[in-house]
């Protein structure tokens, strides 16, 4: 009766949210409630300054960036929020806002900036806002009491050191929270997701943190005009990263379109390249591969069968696992040659070239990405789109028995990925 199992009803986006994300949002929500209660009792201090920084934060949330790996960033918003946290004085007048007021202004401004995204039907990005808010809260809770003593105003070197350390702390807190959520959602290793998060976020965070510190120092003399002057470099950085993200997205779309050529031409089954790509990336995560390596693996998996276009007669079902090793090597070599013509995918071409090799042959071990694609391709050739447990188990057992051809470690990781795929599809 396995084929008659009823599919569960589609869950709402809130129900589908990961537990880690819900905990993060709940923690940020409780912090905001406490801050609002205290600020409402004490009253808003220096409302003109709060309004100016709030407008900058809202604009930053409106101009969010899409980063690699379905991430988002709001460098202008975080620069404005950190700048407000690190203020010592504005035009010679001491800045007396409390840490809780900083949290209230930041949360309210982020919400205002997110409203247009909601109106346009885009995700509100609650988890990203919550992580940014917690990072700003950590900085404000430590620095606002220091600012109240007047010490940072009299010793600039002390203020610079404290601000730099706190900006780094805020960046680390944000990376930790986002990495925890990502590791939970993708079933990836936390250490790998944390390193990827830090590497991807670092350039923007350096620009945002430096702008926040400059705003804080300049505001002592220039007042709120410093906001307009020192946000310009961030706008340039913002435009550069938006262009980079657009190019990367277009690249992946182009590769996916090329992968469809073998399916449209009848050389492989419909959806084969996509399934192999998904399985390969899932296996790569199981093995702890970095995000850069996973991207190359995804490219190579999508185009692993492109060499079949050179065949006069298509292989029945496109199942290369059923042809001779010499034919497999020929298809892989031809595919690598096609990919290499792009001039910028040499590593991807090498992965495709080595996919026909036994995982441990006379010339040494094949690259791990090639081993993954070899196993994922063989599995999909045997199973296809089916999620039948007996068929899946038989395919995996066949790969385990052929340990000279397929890396046992990769096959075990494939087994875990395949079992999750069966659960999701049911």
Secondary structure, DSSP 8 states (H G I E B T S, - for coil): -GGG--------TTTTS-HHHHHHHHHHHHHHHHHHHHHHHH--SSHHHHHHHHHHHHHHHHT-EEETTTEEE-HHHHHHHHHHHT--EETTEE----HHHHHHHHHHHHHHHHHHHHHTT----HHHHHHHHHHHHHHHHHHHHHHHHTHHHH-HHHHHHHHHHHHHHHHHHHHHHHHHHHHHHHT--HHHHHHHHHHHHHHHHHHHHHHHHHHHHHHHHHTTHHHHHHTHHHHHHHHHHHHHHHHHHHHHHHHHHHHHHHHHTTSS-TTHHHHHHHHHHHHHHHTT--HHHHHHHHHHHHTTTGGGGG-SS--GGG-GGGS-HHHHHHHHHHHHHHHHTTSS-HHHHHHHHHTTS-SEETTEE--HHHHHHHHHHHHHHHHTT---HHHHHHHHHHHHH-TTTS-HHHHHHHHHHHHHHHHHH-
